[in-house]
Amino acid sequence: MKKYLFISMWLLLCTATSFAEGKLQIGEIFPDRVLQRPAEQGLADYLGIVSGNNDFSVKDIRAELVLVEFFSMYCPHCQHEAPLVNNLYAMIQDNKLNQKIKMIGIGIGNSAYEVGIFQEKFTIPFPLFADENFIWHKQVGEVGTPYFVLVRNDAGASTVVLTHLGRLESAASFFKKIKKHL
């Protein structure tokens, strides 16, 4: 019994370590993957996506900083965090930083239908995108969810300036960390 417990603990530690090592690093270029223009015009306007462009990437979003939340609709931590993330969005709006900071979410392993359910259930005010085939997930290091990546859009590239894996302490404390990068 002790042998199996030891092996189980070892496997758990190895798995956690591999997830931690794979995440994006500060200063690294954020993956330049294509996203589909949001169907809702208000969400496309929020991102500053030029009319007629159906495909865009994070570097095309008109903002100095873009906060990308990687989530899964089936993740209990992501469900718990949804109201807190909505509060973070409201803080950005309330502090008149909505032209400098934008938010998007990418649903790891979720279809567009599942992402839509999550958005509606938790009244998410910013655009969410599906990653049904785990393509984004692989590009960011196959980390757990929720995973937050703050990128700086500058000179046609998006550079990682902050990452956070797991639950947030509070919307206010994370907002302070984001503002340091303005």
Secondary structure, DSSP 8 states (H G I E B T S, - for coil): -HHHHHHHHHHHHHHHHHHHHHS--TT-B-----EE--SSHHHHHHHT--TT--EE-GGGSSSSEEEEEEE-TT-HHHHHHHHHHHHHHHHHHHTT-TTTEEEEEEEET--HHHHHHHHHHTT--S-EEEETTSHHHHHTTS--SSEEEEEEEETTEEEEEEEEES--S-HHHHHHHHHTT-
